[in-house]
Every structure is written in structure tokens, then in C-alpha cells.
Amino acid sequence: MTNSNLNCVCVFPSVPNAFLDKEEYYIGSKYKKVVYRQYTDSTFSVPVERKAEEEHLGILGPQLHADVGDKVNIIFKNMATRPYSIHAHGVKTESSTVTPTSPGEIRTYIWKIPERSGAGIGDSACIPWAYYSTVDRVKDLYSGLIGPLIVCRKSYLKVFNPIKKPEFSLLFLVFDENESWYLDDNIKTYSDHPEKVDKANDEFIESNKMHAINGRMFGNLQGLTMHVGDEVNWYLMGMGNEIDLHSVHFHGHSFQYQHRGIYSSDVFDVFPGTYQTLEMSPRTPGTWLLHCHVTDHIHAGMETTYTVLPNAETKSG
């Protein structure tokens, strides 16, 4: 008997016209979005350039971190053309309502991280939540406003930050561009024949449901790179509606997750409004497929790859 390590041969399916081709009146593969982005200071003049380890975030806002007991001040400037806000699952605020921020306005949002929002006894040390706009929860989300908030046990970041683990936040979401505030803008900008577009047409509606991981489709999400032996945290996020039932499958490696016990698997189910930390220690170099296992979602493009590079010890050995 021989042992062999096999890398995946990632063959992406032929691209369905309905999702990416314009044809007579479809929008195609590009859409105008509104996104959360970080700036160096409260003048909002210099954006923070994303590092290599943040490339995987795609359309998502910055990956925010907090320990239980922290108070987080978000200085928010609305550079868009309509009111938006920022709020997060799991945080406490001074008011039960979230005040919208008008275009051009700057507002400070204060989040307190209660103990109930941190890891439980049987959980990983850090767990994910999502932040988003609440002016119109549906339209704001599908327009692009969402990002990850990682909450860790009290003092965890202060103690373990020097040996920070590789972290990857993944949002599995069918972006329904029909519900975006910018649907009309996208028709005018990207359709070859905007005058022919019938927004009530079933085929047109279906063509605008973009099956994405962090807003990217058909292997176009970049930056999921790690090394053999790394202790990797994957933060899965689920949002959306009844079609957003996703079976997240990692080819090539298994992971552990904690929920009243420790379990090993290579598939994890994500539903709207659910979040989960997966812990992986990759052992086999290569480029591996990562996708939703729902057949319709695979065909529609909800797939990408992650890359495991050899470390120095692996190379010398």
C-alpha cells in the first residue's frame, strides 16, 4: 500500500450566461456597490491600504476586533448619497434605536461588548459577528454594507496578539441586486440596452442574484493563503433569506469546531444570521477548492480556492 498526497484539480464549471453575460438586456458581472472602508484618522482624507492578509475580505468592511468588556468607538462618515448607519450583532448601545447618518455627516457610534457576546465555555476563544447598516436592513445589505466583528475572550487580544493566527472571514451570501438601492444605476451604467430592461422579467431577476463569497464569484476571491503548520481561524458568516442555506466545504483539509464539545469535519452548514469559528492546521501544500456544496450554488459561482504554502521546515525536510 502506498500513501500519496493529492492536490485538487480545480475545474470551474462553464459560466452560465444568466449570471455574467450581458446578452440583450442583462447587467452582466459588474455592479455599483457601497462599502465600509477604514481611514487613517477622523479627517477621512487617507484610506487605510489593505494588507495582503486582508485581501480576502473582498467587498466586506475591515475585520474589526474587540475583547469582552471593551468599548468600541466607531467614527463614521457617510460618503454615499443616501443615509446609512453602522451597527453590529452582539453589541450593547446607549439607545435602542440606531440613528442614521446623512450624506456628508460624521457620527460616532459606541458599542459595548458584553460578556454574553463573547465565547462561551465550549466555544473557540474568538467568535465572529457581523456589522451592517440598519436604515433599511434588506436594501442596505444587498447594496454592500456588511463586515466582520471578531469578539475574543477578555484580555485575549492583549495576551496573544504577538502570535496572531492567520484569520479569514467568509460571508456566504446570494447578493440579490434586485434589492439594491443601485439597481437603476446599474442598469443605466452596465446594460448595453437599458431601454429594453424589464425589471419584472423572471430571467432578469434571476440574473441579478449573485452567488458570492465575500462578493466574489467563480474563483475570483483572492488572498486565502497560509502555510503548512499555521493555526488558522476561519470565521464563517451567514446572512440573507431562505435560499441562503450553505454547506461550506473545504477540500484537502479538515477543521475543528466547538459547540458543547469539539468536532472534526470538512463541511459546515451556515444559515442566515449564524456565525461560526473553524480552526484548521493545514498539513498538505497545494491549492484547494472551497465552495458551497448546494448544487445550484456551485453552478452559480459560489466557489473559490485557498492555498497552503510549504513552510521552511517542510522545504528543508
N, C-alpha and C positions, 0 to 999 in steps of 0.2 A: 504494500500500500504506500502511495506517495502523497505528500501534502503539497498543495500549491496555493498561492495567493493570487486571486483573480481580481483585476480592476474591472469596473463596469465598463461596458461599451455603450455609451450613451447615445442612442439614436432617437432624436426628437421626431415626432410624427410630422407628416406633411401639414403645412399651415392651412387651417380652414379659412376660406375666403371670408366667411361671415364675421370673423373677429379682426383680421388685419388688413384685408384688401378693401380698397375704396369702391370698386366696381362703379355702378351708376350713381349711387347716392349714399353709400356708407361713409362714415367719418374716417375709418382707417385705424392706424396704430398709434396716432399721437393725439393727446388731449391736453387742453389747458387745465392746470390744477392750481390750488392754493395750498401752501405747505408751511409747517412750522420750521423756522431756521434760527440758529443761535448767532448772536453778535458779541463782539468783544467787550462792549460796555453799553451804558444806557443812552449813548448818543445814537446808537443804531447806524453807525456810518461804516463800520468794518465788519463784515460777516466772518465768523469763525470757519476756517477752512477745515473740511472733514479730513481726518487721518485715514490711513489705509485700513485700519481696523473698524472704521465707521462706514466704509464704502457700501457694505451690505445693507445699510439702512434704507437705501433707495428713496422712496417717497416719504418715508417716516421722518418725524421730527427727531431731534437729538435724543440720545439714550440718557435719561436722567437717573441719578442715583440718590438714595436717601436711606438713612438708618431710622429704625423705630425711635420715636421721640424727637426727631428733627423738625424744625420749622423751615419750610422752603418758601422763599420769596421769588415769585416769577414776575419780572418786569416785562410787560407785554406791550409791544407797539403793533398796531394794526396797519399794515402797509397795503392791504387789499382795498377793494372798492365797496365793500358791504360790511355790516357789523359781524364780528366774530368774538369768541372768548376762548379761554383755556381752563379746563377742569380735569380732574383725574379720578378714576375709581379708587376707593380705599382711603381717601384723604378727608380730613375734617376742615371745614371752613367756618369763618365767623358768621356767615349768613347762610340760610337755607337756599337762597337763590344765587345764581351766578350772573353778575352784571355784564351785559355785552359791552364790547369796546368798539366805538365807532371808527370809521376810516380816519387815519391820521392821529388818533388819540393814543395816549400811553396810560396804562393802568397797571397797578400792582395787585397780583393775586397771591394770597397767602395760604399755603397748605400746611396743615399739621399732620404728622404721620403717627397715628395711634397704634398702640400695641396690637390691636385686633387686625391691623393691616400688614403686620409682619409675619414671618414664618412661624408656623405652629411647631409643636414638639416633634411631629413626624414629618416636617417639611424640610426642603433644602434651605440653606442659610439665607439665600436671596430669592425672592419671588417677583414675578412681573405683574404689573398693572398697565392700564392704558390711559393716556390723557387725550383730550379731544375738545372740540368746540360744542357748546350747548345751546347756541342761539336757535338752530334747527338741527337736532341731533342727526337726522337722516341725511339731509342735503349737505350739511357741513362735513359729515364723514365721507360721503361719496365724492365730495369736491376735493378731498385730500387731507383734511386736518385730523391727524392722529399720530401718536408717538408712544414710546415705551417709558414707563417709570419703574425702576427696579428698586424694591424695598428690601433692605437687609436687616438682620438682627441688630439690636442695639450695640453700637461701637464696632460692628463687624468691619465696616469700610476703613476705620481708623487703624485697626489691627492688621488686616490682611491686604490692604491696598498695595503695599510694596511688592507683593507676589500676586498681583491681579491676574485672574484667569482670563483666557480668551472668552468673550461673550458675544453672542449673536442673537438678536431679536428678530423674530419672524412673524409677520402678520399674514395669515391666510384669509383672503377676502376677495369675493367677487365684487369688484367695483362696478356698481350699476351707474354708468354715466348718464342714463336717462334721468336719474335723480339728482344729478349735479346742478349746482347753480349756473354752471358754464355750458350747459348743453347747447343753447342757441349760439354762443360764441364759437363753440367747437364746430358746429355745422357751417357757420359762415367762413371760418378760417380753414378748415381741413377738408370739407366735402368739395369734390370737383364740380358738383351741380347742386348747390344748396337750395335752389328753387324747386328741385324735384323731390326733396326730402319730405317724407310723410312721417311725422313723429309718432303717429298711431299705428304704423305698419308693424306687424309682428316680427318680421325679419329684421327690420331696422332696430327695433327694441332689443332683440336678441344679440345683434351685432355689437351693442354697446355694453354688454355685460362681460367685463374684462377679468378673467380668472387669473389672479395675480398673487405673487408672493412679494410683499413689500412694494407693490405697484409695478412689478416687472413680470414678464411672461416669456415662455419658450426659451428658458436658459439664459435670459439676459440679466439676471441678478448676479452681480459680481461681488467679490470681496470675502467670500466664505472660505477663508484659507487658514489653516492651522498646521501644527507639526505633530509627528508621532510622539506620544507621551504627554502631550498637553492635557490639562484638566479643563475641559471646555464646558461652559454653561450655554445651553440653548434655551431661550425664553420664547415660548410659543404664545401667540395671541390670537384669539378668535373674536370676530365681530360679524355684523351683517344680519341676514334673515334666514328663512327656513332652508335655503339652498346652501348655506354656509356650514355644512356638516362635512368636515375634512378629516381624512385619515392620513396623517403625516408619516411618510415612510422614508427612513434613511437607509440607503443601500450601503453595504460594506461594513457597517459597524452597528453594534447595539448600544444602548444607553441605559442608565438607571433613572428612575423617578421615585419620589417618595410621596406616599399618601397612606398614612396609618400602616406603614411598612415600606420596605424597599423592594422594588420590582425591576426586572430587566426586560427590555423589548427592543424592537427596531421600528415599531409603529405606535403612534399615539393619536387618539381621536380628539379633535378640537371642535368646540361648538361656540355659537355667538355668546360673547360675554364671559368666556372662560380663558384662563391663563395657566401655564404650567412651566416649571423649570425641569429641563432634562440635563443630566450630567453624563458626559461622554469622555472617555480616554482613548482616542484613536490609536490603533496599532499598525494599520496597514496603509502604506503610502499609496496614493493614486487619486484620481478624480472620480467622484462617486455621485450617483443620481440621488436627488432629494425632491420629493414630489408628493402631491395629494393622490391617494390611491383610488379615489372615486373616478370611474372610467370617463364620464363626461368631462370632469375637471382636468384630467390628463390631456385629453384630446383638445381641450380649450386653452391649454398652455400653462397650467399651474404646476410648473416643474422648473428645476434649476440643478446646478451641481455644486458640490463642496469639494475642496482639495485638501488632502493631507500630504504634507511635505515630510521628507525624512529629516530627522534631527541629526546633530553632529555625531552622536553615538551610533545611530543607525548607519550613517555613511561609513564610519571607520570600522564598524563591525562587519 
